[in-house]
Amino acid sequence: MSEIIIEHSKATQAENKVYKKITTRLIPFLILCYFFAYLDRVNVGFAKLHMQDALGFSNTVYGLGAGIFFIGYFIFELPSNLLMQKFGPRFWIARIMVTWAALSAAMMFVTTPTSFYVLRFLLGVAEAGFFPGIVFYLTLWFPSWRSARTLGLFILVTPLSTIIGSPLSGLILKLFEDVGGLHNWQWLFLIEAIPSFILAFVVLRYLDNDVKSAKWLTDAEKDIVIRDLAKDLENKRLANNGKIDGSLKSMLRNPYVWLLSLIFFCFNIGYYGINFWLPSIIKTSGVNDDFLIGLLAALPYVFGAAVMVWNSRHSDLKQERRWHIAIPAIIGCIGLVLSAYCSGSTFWMMAWICLAMCGTLALIPTYISLPGAILSGTAAAAGIAVVNSIGNLAGFFGPTVLGWLKDQTGRTDMGLYILAGFILLCAPLIFTIPARLANPQKSPDLKQ
């Protein structure tokens, strides 16, 4: 008996060692790539502080332009993820990064609402497939019982983009006004697009398409991962009553794909509404210095990042998903409601926004692990894309509704209450997915 325990311990140590090696190789680099992708997506929130007055845009025009990004994203995300399977992750990720960098830089030439809408739409088309492509890419390296913590590390880039990017954006706005005859918001778009263009060429040399092509893994290490991925596929088959179909058709017929899409849609209406409007909400509360606005906008993401990492690791430790999504959604709703109620006070508004961000960020990696845990093969690639594209379509409605309500009422509190209600809906909806599908299905002999 003791010999069996010793052998099991050695096997577990070998597993942990190889996954630590893969994590160290892939995650920091993918974080760096997505950092600039996310920054190029949301820096329009900081550009608004000066761009709106310079070009004479209304809040409705800004909200529509910020949100129309997600229309292009929605239309092209599924085709993009399927093309990634055809051309390979390495080439397709590099292609995405080159095109979004060029279009993000082109935002500096916006002069009319039409050009604003067109470039934001094309930026969504260019970036479509990047995030779900990375999520699918990680399913080629990590089994589902390790997915939440891995995604938690990768999605750490979301708060990091704001923690670092907000002060950086504020500093660029402060230092680059009228430099070279350009407005500070024009410099913002140009400067923050350059790293993405450079990194695209690094991707071609650094990333491998899958475990088998990774020269930095030994044959024994590859065997461990391949065995675990095979076991993961078998667990999915057992969870689906012995049947598993990895085809595109099976994905489209799977009701849980559409349910996951609805949940992510509700979540993102709230999340992107906060994300795009936070700098303006802070300014409305009485803060006028661009750099200080950047620092304050970063603060909620500092707290949210810490809670997100803890929640994803705890979800893997307990091998449980639904409560680790529902509880953060409730916390996010409460924080957002209280921030709207206290909008007249910068201190209390920021305190409750911090609570809201702790809840909303905490559920993301645990939630994002679900499509890859339920589906496999082409169905997984397509399902992840469908869930993410429909969910991100909410990024059009959140900023647009908040902008329209701001123009109609002169206030943002009513819009924040509506966003909070959508986040709250995630809690009851997640329990409509059976635990046998939502929770990881790791057999006892492979427990950590």
N, C-alpha and C positions, 0 to 999 in steps of 0.2 A: 504494500500500500504506500509506504514511504517513498519507494522508488518511483511510483507513478506520480506522486505529488512533486518530486524533484524534477522529473522529466517535463511535467506540465509547467512548472515554474520557469524552466529553461526555455520552453517554447514561447511562453508569454514574454519573457525578456527579449527574445529574438524578434518577436512581433513588434514590441514597443520600440526597439532599436531601429528597425527598418522604417517604421512609419515616422519616427522622429527624423530620420535621414531624409525621407521624402518631403516632410513638412518644411524642414530647413532649406531644402533645395528650391521648392516651388512657391510656398506661401509668401515669403518676403518680396519676391520678384513680382508675383501677381498683385500683391497689395500696392506696390509701386506703380504698376500699370493702371490699376483701377483708380488709384488716388487721382491721377491726372484726368482720367475719363470723367470721374465724378465732379472734379473741380471745373472742367470745361462745360459740364452740364448745368451746374447751379451757380456759376459765377455771375450769371445774368441778374441774380438777386442783389449783388453788390453794385453791378453796373447801373442798375435802376436808380441808385441814389443820386446819380448825376446825368445819366443817359436820358431819363424820363423828362427832365426839365430842358435839357439841351435840344431834344427832338420834339418836345411838345406832346408826348404820349399821355393819354389818360390811364387811370388805373385799370380800366377794362382792357385797353389795348395791351398794356404790359402783362396782365394776367393771361390774356389769350395767347400772346406770344410765348410766354414762359411755358404754358401748357401744351401748345401745339406741337412741341417737341415730341410728345408722347403719342401723337397720332401717327407720325412717321415711324416711330419706334414700334407701335402696335402692328402696323401693316407689314413691316419687313422683318419682324423678329423671328417668326417661325421659318420662313425661307432661309434666313441667315443661319439659324442653327442646323438646318438640314444640309446647307452648303458646307458648314464646318465639318460635318461627317464626311462629305465627299472630298474636300480639299485638304483636310487635316487641320487640327487645332492651331498648330504653329503658324502656318501660312495665313489662315483666316483671321486669327487674332491680330497679326501684323497688318493685314489689309484694313481691318476696322480702324486701327489706331491711326494709320496714315490719313484716311479720309476724314475722320472726325477732327483731327488736328488742323487740317486745311480749312474745314468749314468753320471751326471755332475761331480761327484767326480771321476769317472773312467777316465775322460779326462786327469787326471794327469799321466796316464800310456801310453799316446800316444807316439809312437816312429817312426812311418812311415806314409806316406801319406794314406795308406790303413786303418790303425787303426784310423787315424784322420777322414777319411770319414765315416767309419762304426759307430763310436761312435756319431758323429754329426747326422747321419741319425737316429740312435736309440733314440737319445735325442729328435728329432722331433717327432718320433713315440710316445714316452712316454708323451710328453707335449700336443700332439694333443687333441683337445677338451676342454682344460682348459679355454682359453679366450672365445671362443664362448659359452662354457658351462656356464660361469659366466654371459655372456650377456643374454642368455636364462633364467638363474636362476632369474635374476633381472626382467624379464618380468612377472614372477610369483608373483611379489610383487608391481610393479609400472605400472600404465597405460601409454599409449604412450605419453600423453600430459605432463607427468613428466619425460620422459625417457632421454631426452638430458642432462638435468642438473644432473640427477643421474649418467648417464654414464660419464659425464664430471668429476664428483668427483672421480669415480672409475678409469677412464683412466688417471687421474692425476698421477697415479702410474707410467705411462710410462716416463714422464720427471723426476719424483722423483727418479726412479731407476737410472737414469743417474746423476742427481744432487747429490745424495748421493753416488751412486755406483761408479761413475768415480773417485772421490778423494779416496774412500775406496780402489778401485782396484789399483790405483796408489800407495797408501801407503803400501798395502800388497806387491806389487812388490819391493818397496824400502826397506822394513824392513826384508823380508824373503828370500833374496838371500843366498843360501847354508846353510840355517838352517836345521839341521837334515840330511844333505847330499842331500837335494832336491833343485831343481831350484825354483826360486820365482814364476814362472808361474804355477808350480805344486801345490804349496801352495794356489795359487789363486783359482784354481778349487776346492780344498778340503775345504777350509775355507768357501767359499760362497755357498757350497752345504749343509752344516750342518743345517742351519736354516730351509730349506725347509723340511727336513726329520722330524724335531721336530714338525713343524707346522701341518704336515699331521695328527698327532694324536690329535692335538687340534681341528682340523676341525670336527672330529667324535663326539666330545662332544659339540661343540659350535653352529654349523649350524643346521637349521631346513630345511626340504625339501620344505615346502610351508607355506602359511599363516595359513592354518587350523591347522597345527601341532605346531605352535608357541605358547608355553605356556606363553611367556612374553607379549603377546597381550591379551587384554580383548575381550570378545565376541562382544561388541559394536565396538571396533576398527577393529576386523576382518570383521565385517559386512560392514564397510565403504570401506575397500579395495576390498572385494568380489564384492560389488555393482559397484565400479569403474571399475574393471576388466571386469565385465559383460557388462557395458556400452561401454567399449573400444572394446569389441568383436562385439557389435551391430554397432558401428561406422565403423568398418572394413567392415562389411556386407553391409552397406549403400554405402561406398566408392567403393565397388565392384559391384554396381548395384543390391544390394539385395542378392547376392550369396557369400558364403564363404565356402571353402573346406579346412579343416586342414589336409588333408592326404599328405603322402609323394609323391604320384603320382601328386597331384595338384601343389606341389612345383616344381617338375621337369618340369612341363609344363608351369610354370609361366615365361614369357619372362623377367620380371623385376628382377627376381632373377639372371639371367645370365647377365643382364645389370649392376646390382649392383656389381656383381663379376668382370666384366671388369673394372669398375671404381676403385674398390679397388685394382685390379692388377696394374693399371697404377700408382696409388698413392704409393703403397708399393715398386715398383721398385725404385722410388726416395728416399723414406723414409729409407728403409733398406740399400740402397747404402751409404747414409750419415752415418747411424748409425754404421755400421761395420767398416767404413774406417776413421771416424773422428779422432781417436787418431793418425793414421798414417799420415793423411793429416796435422795435427798440427805439428807432428814431422818433416815432410818434410819442413815445413815453417821455421824451425830453432830452435824449442824448443826441448831440449834433456832430461830435468829432468822429470822422470816418474810422480811424484806427481803434478808438474806444468801442465803437459799434462792432468792429471785427472781433475784438477781444470778448465782448459780452456774448456775441453770437456763438462763439466757440465754447463757452462755459457749459451749456446743457449737454453738449456732446462728450465732454470730459467725464461727467457722471454717467451718461448713457453708455459709453464705451466700457467702463468698468463693470456695470451691471450686465451688459450684453455678454461679455466673456464669462462671467460667473454663471449666468443662466444657461448658456450653451453647454458648459462643462458639467453643470449639475444635471442637465437633461440627459447627457450621455451616461453619467454616473448612475442615475436612477433608471435609465432605459425607459424614459417616459417623455412624451411629446405634448400631449393636449393641455395639461395643466400649466406647462411651461410656456404656453402660448396665451392661454385664457387669462391667467393672473396678470401678466404684463400688460395685456390689452385693457384690462379694467383700471390698472394704475395709470396708464397713458391717458385714458378718458378723464379720470379724476383730475390729473394734473392740468390738462388742457382747459377743462371747465373753470377751475380755480384761477388759471392764468388770465382767462377772459374776464372773469369777475373782478380781478385786481389789476386791470390794464392801466389804471391811472397811476400806479406806483411802479417805478422801474424795479425796485428791489423785490417786491412780492410777485410781480409779474414774472421776473426772471427765476425766482425760486420755484414757482409752480411749473414754468416751462422746463426747468431742470428735471422735475419729477415726471412730467409728461414724456420727456425724451428718454428717461430711464426705462419707462414702460415700453415705448414704441420701439426703441432700438433693441431691447432685450429679446423680443420675440422673433426678430428677423431670421437669425441663423437657424434656430430650431424649426421655424416654419419652412424655410427654404429647403431644408433637408427632406421634406416629405415627398415631393414628386419623384425624386431619385430613389427613395425608399420603396415607393409603391410600384414604379414602372422600371422597365429595363430596355436595353438596346435602342433602336430607333424611336420606340415609344417614349423612352426616358428623355432623349434629346428633344423630341417634339413636345412632350408634355411639359418639361421645364420651360421651354420657350413660350408655349401657350399660356401657362399660369403666369409667367412673368410679364408677357405682353399685355394680357387682359388686366392684370393687376396694375401695371404701369400706365394703362390708359386712364386710370384715376388721376395720374399726374396732370392730365389735361383739365379735369373737372375741379380738382382742389384749388389750384391757383386762380382759375378763371372765375369760379364762384366767389372766392374771397375778394378778388378785384372788383367784380360787379357789385357786391354788397358794400364794399368800401366807397364806391362812387355813389351808390344810392343813399347810404346812411351817413357817410363820413366817419364810420367806425368799423372796427374789425371784430368786435366781441361776438356779434351774432354769427358771423362766419365761423369763428372758433368753436362755438357751441355745436354747430352743425358738423364740423370736422370731428369733434369729440364723439358725437353719436355714432358716426361711421366706425371709428376705432372700437367702440364698445361692442358693436355687432360681431366682431371677430370672436369674442368669447363664447357665446352660445353656438355659433356656427361650427367652431372647431370640434365640438362634441358630437356632431352628426357624422364624423368619420370614425369608424370602429377602431378600438384600441389595437386590435390584432393587425391592422394595416398601418396605423400611425406610429406605433411603438416599434423600435428595432427588434428584429427577430433573430437574435444570436443564440446559438445552441449552447448548453451548459459547458461543453468541453472546450469552448472558445472564450469563456468569460475572462475578463481581465482581473 
